[in-house]
Amino acid sequence: MPNQPSGNLILSAAIMAISACAVAWLWVAVQRWHRRPVLPYQPRRPVPWHAVDLAAIVLFYYLVMQWSVAALADTLFGPEASRPPAISDASGTQTEHVVAQLIAQGNPWVLLLCIVSAGLVAPITEEFFFRVLLQGWLETCGHRWRRQMPAIRRFMPRGGGSIVLTSLLFASLHFRVGAPQIDVRLRVLQVGGDAAARLLTLAFAVAWLRGRVGATAADLGWTPKTASGDVKLGLATFAAVAAPVYAVQITFQCLLPTYLAPDPVPLFFFALVLGTLYYRTHRLLPLIVLHAALNGTSLLLAWLGG
């Protein structure tokens, strides 16, 4: 239960978020009123990678996690420590995200690990893997299917299928049920190992795609000349969507059973925003800024409420 100063800070942050949201949507309304584009569409060439390239990247990540993190966990803590609990045993147990659980420990080094993992590594790698690689590939497939099957155009807006499918996968991977407490040392190993595996996979993916299919920096979402504007765009989008995302989170936290985490629902809507932002810009930096802003805010709230 947060203490009084923390409660006041959270209330102040909520008021600021609602105010920022109102200002952002007022600006959108003005733009629409004057028939000016809110976010101009930036076309790009079809991505040069294929399903086999995505499969190779997923396999690399899986092997890194299994051969390094999982093997090390078994060596240090035994095979029972890393065995996932059965869903039937999950009722009435902890549903908090592992990072929130670690923040509650109060260890400054563990807190630093959580900030680096959730505040930096996760936004960079998840946006690269989900939006640039997966959504970019699905978008290319969608354009081809729309040419071959014109009937699709009647019920699926351009780019809509790639955004929805990627958002569904992104949200489903955040599904959690209540689980018994696991050794904190194992949790730290899991968080740190996952961050390391993601960074290694990111490096592998860039090298693989540049070497095998000749992907350019622009194909991979990186355009340095627009960096300043992209940071502003990411922060402005965060101002527009933060309050609604947290409102959905709180609502479903109240509606769902206590053994189900509500995260997939708000994260699905958040992913739709990320997907739309990527489809309109085809740039990675605004996505990273938006995602990092949300994760950073969640880390701060978890720390204040700890």
PyMOL commands that set and color helices and strands:
alter all, ss='L'
color gray80, all
select helices_A, chain A and resi 4-33+51-77+87-89+98-103+108-148+150-154+160-172+184-212+224-255+264-281+285-304
alter helices_A, ss='H'
color red, helices_A
deselect
rebuild
show_as cartoon
